[in-house]
Amino acid sequence: MDSVKTKSAGVGGLVQTFTKVLRLRAAGVAPEDRIRKIKFAEIINADPPKESRPLEDEEMLIHREVMEALLANLFASISAIKAAYAELQIAQSPYDPETIQSQDEAIVSELKSISELKHCYLKKQILPSQESQMVAEIHEQKNLLKTFEIMSKKLQSQLQVKDSEIFFLREKLQESQKQNRSLEKRLSPNGALFVLDNLHLSALNPNHFITVLQHATKSVRNFVRLMTEGMESAAWDMDAAASSIVPGVVFAKPSHRVYAFESYVCRKMFSDFQHPRFSQSSSKQKHQRRKFFDSFMEMKGVNPLEHVLENPASKFGKFCRLKYLWLVHPRMETAFFGDTTHRNVVSSGGFPQSAFFTTFLEMAKRIWVLHRLAFSFEPEASIFQVRRGCRFSEVFMESVCDDSPDIRPRVGFSVVPGFRIGKTVIQCKVYLLAGSGASDEG
């Protein structure tokens, strides 16, 4: 009986001592060298008296607190390893030997701490070197914060590298563009091929018209590229936009949608091309070849923006204003720029100096000089397009795609109009339908 009481008293004293040590340890006042290893087995396997139920609950509470403290220290060590490893990676470039060594030692130290925690768990012991649960959780949060700060610095460094690369590539692009402009000037000081520099009215032939038409077509593509990029940036439905221009046409490839937009721009810009002043009211007037030819020679080499700014009331300036307001819908301009500032400036007689409007002016100038050249011929060059559903003819048409979709293909829509100069036919560029079941329209 005495032995049983002694055993119970010993367990009670052990629990009281352990509780006191744990509380002092949590408060940070218990010296490290005075905390002894206490086995959980001695607490759990002890035979408490049946009447000491509160003591049993207290032992379970202590067991739970000890396990939580052990896990908190484990997580704190793992987070410390992550932070040290992140800093170790940063120290690789640029190479920092001192930081690498210190972080390597920190990782080794934390691995040793985890090893001690493992032995503590297996032997059901409390390591005297482990800190309280609350302190361990604080250390874990500090290590996580340190890791986030290191990763933020790393991402900032990567961002600076990317910015430097963008700046370098932009400089290379500007240099390449400068070289391209220089090469163009070497071909012709006026931006057209050298064959047109010393051209005389008496020597005019269809080849000259074809040369200028090629430049005009290229400028249309440049503007369409800028326009479609704006539509994509504004998250427009490109399929729906293309279908609204050429309803019912099924494109063989998604990239073929661009031909619908080229068709739209050409239809607007070449409208009334057959009239001397791009106006039906002038259709009955007798045109003067020399006057149109001189205008062509004068305009083909000018900078269009400088010209309209210096001569806002000129015929070319009026042509640009009318075509822009007709071609660029207010909804389109709002989607591109957030408002209709361009349209308001043009409507009031001005000319914006943005990249978008400058590209439009270049296209307008190319079509304007093509029109001047068309009326320099006798008889003047005439324009034509083909209707949807017409059978494809190699004499009057050229497919914009290399592969023909059918043995007897039919026209889906005209992309670039064709021209007649006397007996010479300059083919109309068309997009062909995938099937041969379409019927002729008119």
C-alpha positions as CSV (number, residue, x, y, z in Angstrom):
1,M,0.0,0.0,0.0
2,D,2.9,2.3,0.8
3,S,4.6,1.5,-2.5
4,V,1.4,2.4,-4.4
5,K,1.2,5.7,-2.7
6,T,4.8,6.4,-3.3
7,K,4.4,5.7,-7.0
8,S,1.4,7.9,-7.3
9,A,3.1,10.7,-5.4
10,G,6.2,10.3,-7.7
11,V,4.1,10.6,-10.8
12,G,2.2,13.6,-9.5
13,G,5.4,15.3,-8.7
14,L,6.8,14.6,-12.1
15,V,3.7,16.0,-13.8
16,Q,3.8,19.1,-11.6
17,T,7.5,19.6,-12.4
18,F,7.0,19.1,-16.1
19,T,4.0,21.5,-16.2
20,K,6.0,24.1,-14.3
21,V,9.0,23.7,-16.7
22,L,6.8,23.9,-19.8
23,R,5.2,27.1,-18.5
24,L,8.5,28.6,-17.6
25,R,9.9,27.6,-21.0
26,A,6.9,29.2,-22.8
27,A,7.5,32.4,-20.9
28,G,11.2,32.3,-21.8
29,V,12.6,32.1,-18.2
30,A,13.7,28.5,-18.0
31,P,17.5,28.0,-18.5
32,E,18.4,25.5,-21.3
33,D,20.7,23.4,-19.2
34,R,18.2,23.0,-16.3
35,I,15.5,21.3,-18.4
36,R,15.8,17.5,-18.3
37,K,14.6,15.1,-20.9
38,I,11.2,13.8,-19.8
39,K,9.9,10.6,-21.4
40,F,6.2,10.5,-22.4
41,A,6.1,6.9,-21.5
42,E,6.7,7.8,-17.9
43,I,3.7,10.1,-18.0
44,I,1.3,8.0,-20.1
45,N,2.2,4.6,-18.8
46,A,2.1,5.6,-15.1
47,D,-0.7,4.1,-13.1
48,P,-2.7,7.0,-11.7
49,P,-5.2,6.3,-9.0
50,K,-8.8,5.8,-10.1
51,E,-9.8,8.8,-8.1
52,S,-7.4,11.2,-9.7
53,R,-9.4,11.9,-13.0
54,P,-8.3,15.6,-13.2
55,L,-4.7,14.5,-13.1
56,E,-5.3,12.2,-16.1
57,D,-6.8,15.1,-18.0
58,E,-3.9,17.3,-17.2
59,E,-1.5,14.7,-18.4
60,M,-3.3,14.4,-21.7
61,L,-3.3,18.2,-22.0
62,I,0.5,18.2,-21.5
63,H,1.0,15.5,-24.0
64,R,-1.0,17.5,-26.6
65,E,0.9,20.7,-25.8
66,V,4.2,18.9,-26.2
67,M,3.3,17.4,-29.6
68,E,2.1,20.8,-30.8
69,A,5.3,22.4,-29.7
70,L,7.3,19.6,-31.5
71,L,5.3,20.1,-34.8
72,A,5.7,23.9,-34.5
73,N,9.4,23.6,-34.2
74,L,9.5,21.1,-37.2
75,F,7.6,23.6,-39.4
76,A,9.8,26.4,-38.2
77,S,12.9,24.5,-39.2
78,I,11.5,23.6,-42.6
79,S,10.6,27.2,-43.3
80,A,14.1,28.3,-42.2
81,I,15.6,25.8,-44.7
82,K,13.4,27.1,-47.5
83,A,14.4,30.7,-46.8
84,A,18.1,29.8,-46.6
85,Y,17.9,27.8,-49.9
86,A,16.1,30.7,-51.6
87,E,18.9,33.1,-50.5
88,L,21.5,30.5,-51.5
89,Q,20.1,30.5,-55.1
90,I,20.1,34.3,-55.2
91,A,23.8,34.3,-54.1
92,Q,24.7,32.1,-57.1
93,S,24.4,35.1,-59.5
94,P,26.1,37.4,-58.9
95,Y,28.4,35.0,-57.1
96,D,28.6,35.8,-53.3
97,P,30.8,33.3,-51.5
98,E,30.2,34.6,-48.0
99,T,26.4,34.4,-48.4
100,I,26.6,31.0,-49.9
101,Q,28.7,29.7,-47.0
102,S,26.5,31.3,-44.3
103,Q,23.3,29.9,-45.9
104,D,24.9,26.5,-46.3
105,E,25.8,26.4,-42.6
106,A,22.2,27.6,-41.8
107,I,20.7,24.7,-43.8
108,V,23.0,22.2,-42.1
109,S,22.1,23.6,-38.7
110,E,18.4,23.3,-39.4
111,L,18.8,19.8,-40.7
112,K,20.5,18.8,-37.5
113,S,17.5,20.4,-35.6
114,I,15.1,18.3,-37.6
115,S,17.2,15.2,-36.8
116,E,16.9,16.0,-33.1
117,L,13.2,16.4,-33.5
118,K,13.0,13.0,-35.1
119,H,14.8,11.3,-32.2
120,C,12.6,13.2,-29.8
121,Y,9.5,11.9,-31.5
122,L,10.8,8.3,-31.7
123,K,12.0,8.3,-28.0
124,K,9.0,10.4,-26.8
125,Q,11.3,13.0,-25.4
126,I,11.3,16.7,-25.1
127,L,14.5,18.2,-26.4
128,P,15.9,20.9,-24.1
129,S,17.0,22.9,-27.1
130,Q,13.5,23.3,-28.6
131,E,11.6,26.4,-28.0
132,S,8.0,26.9,-27.1
133,Q,5.2,26.5,-29.6
134,M,4.4,30.2,-29.9
135,V,8.0,31.2,-30.4
136,A,8.4,28.5,-33.0
137,E,5.4,29.7,-34.9
138,I,6.8,33.2,-34.8
139,H,10.0,32.0,-36.3
140,E,8.1,30.1,-39.0
141,Q,6.2,33.2,-40.0
142,K,9.4,35.2,-40.1
143,N,11.1,32.6,-42.3
144,L,8.1,32.6,-44.7
145,L,8.2,36.4,-44.9
146,K,11.9,36.2,-45.6
147,T,11.3,33.7,-48.3
148,F,8.7,35.9,-50.0
149,E,11.0,38.9,-49.8
150,I,13.8,37.0,-51.4
151,M,11.5,35.8,-54.2
152,S,10.3,39.3,-54.7
153,K,13.9,40.5,-55.1
154,K,14.5,37.7,-57.5
155,L,11.4,38.5,-59.6
156,Q,12.4,42.2,-59.5
157,S,15.8,41.3,-60.8
158,Q,14.4,39.2,-63.6
159,L,12.0,42.1,-64.5
160,Q,15.0,44.5,-64.8
161,V,16.8,42.0,-67.0
162,K,13.7,41.7,-69.3
163,D,13.4,45.5,-69.4
164,S,17.1,45.7,-70.5
165,E,16.4,43.0,-73.2
166,I,13.4,45.0,-74.4
167,F,15.4,48.2,-74.5
168,F,18.2,46.4,-76.4
169,L,15.8,44.8,-78.9
170,R,14.0,48.1,-79.4
171,E,17.3,49.8,-80.3
172,K,18.1,47.0,-82.7
173,L,14.6,47.4,-84.3
174,Q,15.1,51.1,-84.7
175,E,18.5,50.5,-86.2
176,S,17.1,47.9,-88.7
177,Q,14.3,50.3,-89.6
178,K,16.8,53.0,-90.2
179,Q,18.8,50.7,-92.4
180,N,15.7,49.8,-94.3
181,R,14.8,53.4,-94.9
182,S,18.4,54.0,-96.1
183,L,18.1,51.1,-98.5
184,E,14.8,52.5,-99.8
185,K,16.4,55.9,-100.4
186,R,19.2,54.2,-102.3
187,L,16.7,52.6,-104.6
188,S,14.9,55.9,-105.0
189,P,15.2,59.3,-103.1
190,N,11.4,59.7,-103.4
191,G,10.4,56.3,-101.9
192,A,9.4,54.8,-105.2
193,L,11.4,52.7,-107.6
194,F,14.1,54.5,-109.6
195,V,12.2,53.9,-112.9
196,L,9.7,56.6,-111.9
197,D,12.2,59.3,-111.1
198,N,12.8,60.7,-114.5
199,L,9.5,59.6,-116.0
200,H,8.0,61.6,-118.9
201,L,4.4,61.6,-120.0
202,S,5.3,60.4,-123.4
203,A,7.1,57.3,-122.1
204,L,4.3,56.3,-119.7
205,N,3.3,52.6,-120.0
206,P,1.3,50.0,-117.9
207,N,4.4,48.8,-116.1
208,H,4.7,52.1,-114.4
209,F,1.1,51.7,-113.2
210,I,1.8,48.2,-111.9
211,T,4.8,49.5,-109.9
212,V,2.8,52.1,-108.2
213,L,-0.1,49.7,-107.6
214,Q,2.3,47.3,-105.8
215,H,3.3,50.1,-103.5
216,A,-0.3,51.0,-102.8
217,T,-1.3,47.4,-102.1
218,K,1.7,47.1,-99.7
219,S,0.5,50.2,-97.8
220,V,-3.0,48.7,-97.5
221,R,-1.6,45.6,-95.9
222,N,0.4,47.7,-93.5
223,F,-2.7,49.6,-92.4
224,V,-4.8,46.4,-92.2
225,R,-2.1,44.9,-90.0
226,L,-2.2,47.8,-87.6
227,M,-6.0,47.8,-87.7
228,T,-6.3,44.1,-86.9
229,E,-3.8,44.4,-84.1
230,G,-6.0,47.1,-82.6
231,M,-9.0,44.9,-82.9
232,E,-7.3,42.0,-81.2
233,S,-6.0,44.2,-78.4
234,A,-9.6,45.4,-77.9
235,A,-10.7,41.7,-77.7
236,W,-13.0,41.9,-80.7
237,D,-14.4,38.7,-82.2
238,M,-12.3,38.5,-85.3
239,D,-14.5,35.7,-86.9
240,A,-17.6,37.8,-86.4
241,A,-15.9,40.9,-87.8
242,A,-14.7,39.1,-90.9
243,S,-18.2,37.5,-91.4
244,S,-19.8,40.9,-91.2
245,I,-17.6,42.0,-94.2
246,V,-18.0,38.9,-96.3
247,P,-21.1,37.0,-95.0
248,G,-21.3,33.3,-95.7
249,V,-17.6,32.8,-96.6
250,V,-15.8,29.9,-94.9
251,F,-12.1,30.5,-94.6
252,A,-9.8,27.6,-95.3
253,K,-7.4,28.9,-92.5
254,P,-7.9,31.3,-89.6
255,S,-5.1,33.5,-91.0
256,H,-7.2,34.0,-94.2
257,R,-9.5,36.4,-92.3
258,V,-7.0,39.2,-93.0
259,Y,-8.2,39.1,-96.7
260,A,-11.7,40.1,-95.6
261,F,-10.2,43.2,-93.8
262,E,-8.0,44.0,-96.8
263,S,-11.1,43.8,-99.0
264,Y,-13.0,46.1,-96.7
265,V,-10.2,48.7,-96.7
266,C,-9.7,48.5,-100.5
267,R,-13.5,48.8,-101.1
268,K,-13.6,52.0,-99.1
269,M,-10.3,53.5,-100.3
270,F,-10.9,52.7,-104.0
271,S,-14.5,53.8,-104.0
272,D,-15.1,56.4,-106.8
273,F,-11.6,55.8,-108.2
274,Q,-13.1,55.9,-111.7
275,H,-13.9,59.6,-111.3
276,P,-11.3,62.3,-111.9
277,R,-11.8,63.9,-108.5
278,F,-13.0,60.8,-106.6
279,S,-16.4,62.3,-106.9
280,Q,-19.3,61.4,-109.2
281,S,-20.0,65.1,-109.8
282,S,-16.8,65.3,-111.8
283,S,-17.4,62.3,-114.0
284,K,-18.6,64.4,-117.0
285,Q,-15.6,66.7,-116.9
286,K,-12.8,66.2,-119.4
287,H,-9.6,65.4,-117.6
288,Q,-6.3,66.8,-118.5
289,R,-3.5,64.2,-118.8
290,R,-0.7,66.7,-118.2
291,K,-2.3,68.1,-115.1
292,F,-2.8,64.7,-113.5
293,F,0.7,63.6,-114.5
294,D,2.3,66.7,-112.9
295,S,0.3,66.1,-109.8
296,F,1.6,62.5,-109.7
297,M,5.2,63.5,-110.1
298,E,4.8,66.1,-107.4
299,M,3.1,63.9,-104.8
300,K,4.8,60.6,-105.2
301,G,7.8,61.6,-103.2
302,V,6.3,63.9,-100.5
303,N,5.8,63.1,-96.8
304,P,2.0,62.9,-96.5
305,L,1.8,64.2,-92.9
306,E,4.0,67.2,-93.6
307,H,2.0,67.9,-96.8
308,V,-1.4,67.9,-95.1
309,L,-0.1,69.9,-92.1
310,E,1.3,72.6,-94.5
311,N,-1.7,72.4,-96.9
312,P,-4.8,71.4,-94.9
313,A,-7.2,72.8,-97.5
314,S,-5.5,70.9,-100.4
315,K,-7.4,68.4,-102.5
316,F,-5.3,65.6,-101.0
317,G,-6.1,66.9,-97.5
318,K,-9.8,66.8,-98.3
319,F,-9.5,63.3,-99.8
320,C,-7.8,62.1,-96.6
321,R,-10.4,63.6,-94.3
322,L,-13.3,62.1,-96.3
323,K,-11.7,58.6,-96.5
324,Y,-10.7,58.5,-92.9
325,L,-14.2,59.4,-91.6
326,W,-15.7,56.8,-93.9
327,L,-13.2,54.0,-93.3
328,V,-12.7,54.2,-89.5
329,H,-16.0,53.7,-87.7
330,P,-16.4,55.6,-84.4
331,R,-16.9,52.3,-82.5
332,M,-13.6,51.1,-84.0
333,E,-11.8,54.2,-83.0
334,T,-13.2,54.1,-79.5
335,A,-12.1,50.5,-79.1
336,F,-8.5,51.4,-80.3
337,F,-8.0,54.6,-78.4
338,G,-10.7,54.8,-75.7
339,D,-12.4,57.9,-77.4
340,T,-13.0,59.5,-80.7
341,T,-10.3,62.2,-80.5
342,H,-8.9,61.3,-83.9
343,R,-12.3,61.6,-85.5
344,N,-13.0,64.9,-83.8
345,V,-9.7,66.4,-84.9
346,V,-10.2,65.3,-88.5
347,S,-13.8,66.5,-88.5
348,S,-12.6,69.9,-87.4
349,G,-10.1,70.1,-90.3
350,G,-7.0,68.9,-88.4
351,F,-4.8,65.9,-88.8
352,P,-3.6,63.8,-85.8
353,Q,0.1,62.9,-85.6
354,S,-0.3,59.4,-84.1
355,A,1.2,56.2,-85.6
356,F,-2.2,55.0,-86.6
357,F,-3.1,58.1,-88.5
358,T,0.3,58.4,-90.1
359,T,0.0,54.8,-91.4
360,F,-3.4,55.8,-92.8
361,L,-2.0,58.9,-94.5
362,E,0.8,56.8,-96.2
363,M,-1.9,54.4,-97.6
364,A,-4.0,57.4,-98.7
365,K,-1.1,59.0,-100.5
366,R,-0.2,55.8,-102.3
367,I,-3.8,55.4,-103.6
368,W,-4.0,59.1,-104.4
369,V,-0.8,59.0,-106.6
370,L,-2.1,55.8,-108.2
371,H,-5.3,57.7,-109.1
372,R,-3.3,60.6,-110.5
373,L,-1.3,58.2,-112.6
374,A,-4.4,56.3,-113.8
375,F,-5.8,59.6,-115.3
376,S,-2.4,60.3,-116.9
377,F,-3.1,57.6,-119.5
378,E,-5.1,58.1,-122.7
379,P,-7.6,56.5,-122.3
380,E,-7.4,56.6,-118.5
381,A,-7.0,53.4,-116.6
382,S,-10.3,51.8,-115.5
383,I,-11.0,49.9,-112.3
384,F,-13.0,46.7,-112.0
385,Q,-14.0,44.0,-109.4
386,V,-15.6,40.6,-109.8
387,R,-18.7,39.4,-108.0
388,R,-19.0,36.5,-105.6
389,G,-19.8,33.2,-107.3
390,C,-18.1,34.1,-110.6
391,R,-16.0,31.3,-112.1
392,F,-12.3,32.0,-111.7
393,S,-10.5,33.3,-114.7
394,E,-6.7,33.5,-114.9
395,V,-7.0,36.3,-117.4
396,F,-8.9,38.7,-115.1
397,M,-8.2,37.3,-111.7
398,E,-5.3,36.2,-109.4
399,S,-5.9,34.1,-106.3
400,V,-4.5,35.6,-103.0
401,C,-3.8,32.0,-101.9
402,D,-1.3,29.8,-103.7
403,D,-3.4,26.6,-103.5
404,S,-6.7,26.4,-105.5
405,P,-9.4,24.8,-103.4
406,D,-11.2,23.2,-106.4
407,I,-10.8,22.2,-110.0
408,R,-13.4,24.8,-111.1
409,P,-13.1,27.3,-108.3
410,R,-15.5,30.2,-107.8
411,V,-14.8,33.7,-106.4
412,G,-15.6,34.3,-102.7
413,F,-14.9,38.0,-102.8
414,S,-12.5,40.5,-104.4
415,V,-9.6,41.6,-102.2
416,V,-7.8,44.1,-104.4
417,P,-9.5,45.6,-107.5
418,G,-8.2,45.0,-111.0
419,F,-7.4,47.6,-113.7
420,R,-7.5,47.9,-117.5
421,I,-5.1,50.2,-119.4
422,G,-5.9,50.0,-123.1
423,K,-5.5,46.4,-124.0
424,T,-3.6,45.5,-120.8
425,V,-5.4,43.8,-117.9
426,I,-4.0,44.0,-114.4
427,Q,-5.6,41.1,-112.6
428,C,-8.0,41.5,-109.7
429,K,-6.9,39.7,-106.6
430,V,-9.6,37.4,-105.3
431,Y,-10.3,34.9,-102.5
432,L,-11.7,31.6,-103.8
433,L,-14.5,29.6,-102.2
434,A,-13.7,26.1,-100.9
435,G,-16.6,24.5,-102.8
436,S,-17.7,24.7,-106.4
437,G,-21.5,24.7,-105.7
438,A,-21.9,28.5,-105.6
439,S,-23.9,30.0,-108.4
440,D,-23.1,33.0,-110.5
441,E,-24.5,36.3,-109.2
442,G,-25.7,38.5,-112.0
